[in-house]
Amino acid sequence: MPPTKKMSSTLTETSDASWDTDVLGSDQPVLVDFWASWCGPCRTFAPVFEKVSEVNPDAVFAKIDTEAEQQLAGALGIQSIPTLMAFRDGILVFSQPGALPESAFADLVEKVGELDMDEVRAAIAAQQAAEAPAQ
């Protein structure tokens, strides 16, 4: 399988080899569906993921087959599928196992797109400062 395979005009099949480019390097919001072909809830969520992707051209929708990409799924701590992750500017802003209903997923895509990333970075820096050992 090539590193990145276009599944439709809106969906991309992403792999470990293309993770940095497709997800972390994107200047658009990125929604990632971790799935496997044997997973019933994954098959149920797939049409929802595709439908929402079709009406959100300003976001990247990537699918990662956890069977084919076990190392990537493990590195990201995927323990159940489907798992949905959202990234902005290479920063993980949402992660949740389980399929979402279409309206909730569409709302999530909108909210991820509206995030003030300067505020997100400031919150991350404040959290890291609070967790850093005093010297």
C-alpha positions as CSV (number, residue, x, y, z in Angstrom):
1,M,0.0,0.0,0.0
2,P,1.3,3.5,-0.8
3,P,1.9,5.7,2.2
4,T,-1.1,7.9,1.4
5,K,-4.0,6.6,-0.6
6,K,-6.9,8.9,-1.6
7,M,-10.1,7.0,-0.8
8,S,-12.5,9.6,-2.2
9,S,-12.4,13.3,-2.8
10,T,-12.6,13.9,1.0
11,L,-11.0,10.9,2.7
12,T,-7.4,9.9,2.9
13,E,-6.1,6.6,4.1
14,T,-3.1,7.5,6.2
15,S,-0.2,5.3,7.3
16,D,2.8,5.6,9.7
17,A,4.9,6.7,6.7
18,S,2.6,9.7,5.9
19,W,1.5,10.6,9.5
20,D,3.8,13.6,9.8
21,T,2.7,15.0,6.5
22,D,-1.0,14.1,6.5
23,V,-1.8,14.9,10.1
24,L,0.9,16.8,12.0
25,G,2.0,18.9,9.0
26,S,-1.5,19.9,7.9
27,D,-2.5,23.6,8.2
28,Q,-6.2,22.4,8.2
29,P,-8.1,20.7,11.0
30,V,-7.5,16.9,10.8
31,L,-10.0,14.3,11.9
32,V,-8.6,10.8,12.2
33,D,-10.7,7.6,12.4
34,F,-8.9,4.6,13.7
35,W,-10.7,1.5,12.5
36,A,-10.4,-2.2,11.5
37,S,-12.4,-4.2,8.9
38,W,-13.6,-6.7,11.5
39,C,-15.0,-4.0,13.8
40,G,-18.8,-3.7,13.6
41,P,-19.0,-0.2,15.2
42,C,-16.2,0.9,12.9
43,R,-18.3,-0.2,9.8
44,T,-21.3,1.6,11.3
45,F,-19.4,4.9,11.8
46,A,-17.6,4.8,8.4
47,P,-20.6,6.3,6.4
48,V,-21.0,9.0,9.1
49,F,-17.3,9.9,8.8
50,E,-17.6,10.0,5.0
51,K,-20.8,12.0,5.0
52,V,-19.5,14.7,7.4
53,S,-16.2,14.8,5.4
54,E,-18.1,15.6,2.2
55,V,-19.6,18.8,3.7
56,N,-16.4,20.0,5.3
57,P,-13.9,20.7,2.6
58,D,-11.8,22.9,4.9
59,A,-10.7,19.9,7.0
60,V,-8.7,16.7,6.4
61,F,-10.4,13.4,7.1
62,A,-8.0,10.5,7.5
63,K,-8.6,6.9,8.2
64,I,-6.1,4.6,9.8
65,D,-6.5,0.8,9.6
66,T,-5.3,-0.3,13.0
67,E,-4.6,-3.8,11.6
68,A,-2.3,-2.5,8.9
69,E,-0.8,0.2,11.1
70,Q,-0.3,-1.5,14.4
71,Q,2.9,0.4,15.3
72,L,1.2,3.8,14.8
73,A,-1.9,2.8,16.6
74,G,0.2,1.5,19.5
75,A,2.3,4.7,19.6
76,L,-0.9,6.8,19.8
77,G,-2.3,4.6,22.6
78,I,-5.3,3.3,20.6
79,Q,-6.9,0.7,22.9
80,S,-10.3,0.4,21.4
81,I,-11.9,1.1,18.0
82,P,-13.3,3.1,16.5
83,T,-11.3,5.9,18.1
84,L,-11.6,9.4,16.8
85,M,-8.9,12.0,17.1
86,A,-8.8,15.6,16.0
87,F,-5.6,17.7,15.4
88,R,-5.0,21.4,14.7
89,D,-1.6,22.7,13.9
90,G,-0.2,19.3,14.8
91,I,-1.7,19.4,18.3
92,L,-4.0,16.7,19.5
93,V,-7.2,18.6,20.6
94,F,-9.7,15.7,20.9
95,S,-9.5,12.0,21.4
96,Q,-12.4,9.6,22.2
97,P,-13.1,6.0,21.6
98,G,-16.5,5.0,20.2
99,A,-18.6,6.1,17.3
100,L,-20.3,9.5,17.3
101,P,-23.7,10.2,15.9
102,E,-23.6,12.4,12.8
103,S,-24.8,15.6,14.5
104,A,-22.3,15.2,17.3
105,F,-19.5,14.5,14.8
106,A,-20.5,17.5,12.6
107,D,-20.5,19.7,15.7
108,L,-17.0,18.5,16.7
109,V,-15.6,19.3,13.3
110,E,-17.0,22.8,13.5
111,K,-15.7,23.3,17.1
112,V,-12.2,22.1,16.1
113,G,-12.1,24.5,13.2
114,E,-13.1,27.4,15.5
115,L,-10.5,26.8,18.1
116,D,-8.2,29.7,18.9
117,M,-4.9,27.9,18.7
118,D,-3.0,30.7,20.4
119,E,-5.2,30.0,23.5
120,V,-4.6,26.3,23.1
121,R,-0.8,26.7,23.0
122,A,-0.9,29.0,26.0
123,A,-3.0,26.5,28.0
124,I,-0.6,23.7,27.1
125,A,2.4,25.9,28.1
126,A,0.7,26.8,31.4
127,Q,0.0,23.1,32.1
128,Q,3.5,22.1,31.3
129,A,4.9,24.8,33.6
130,A,2.6,23.7,36.4
131,E,3.8,20.1,36.0
132,A,7.5,20.9,35.7
133,P,9.5,20.1,38.8
134,A,10.6,23.1,40.8
135,Q,14.3,23.8,40.6
